[in-house]
Amino acid sequence: MSEQDTFWISVGEKFFGLILLIIGAILLYFTATSIELGGFIIFFGVLGVIILVLGVALLLFKPPE
């Protein structure tokens, strides 16, 4: 893989991680502020945390060279 390809893969990974981070944070916010979810609060809370952790992991980890 050339250096140019590695650069674009890294940029794409960081962009996708940022998008996941934003979606996870919004999901957690709306889950925490919604009373009418009932029993689904735990489900959407865990789902939001998983998406948030995936976003942070994509931002922190480096792709293989």
Secondary structure, 3 states (H helix, E strand, C coil): CCHHHHHHHHHHHHHHHHHHHHHHHHHHHHHHHCCCCHHHHHHHHHHHHHHHHHHHHHHHCCCCC
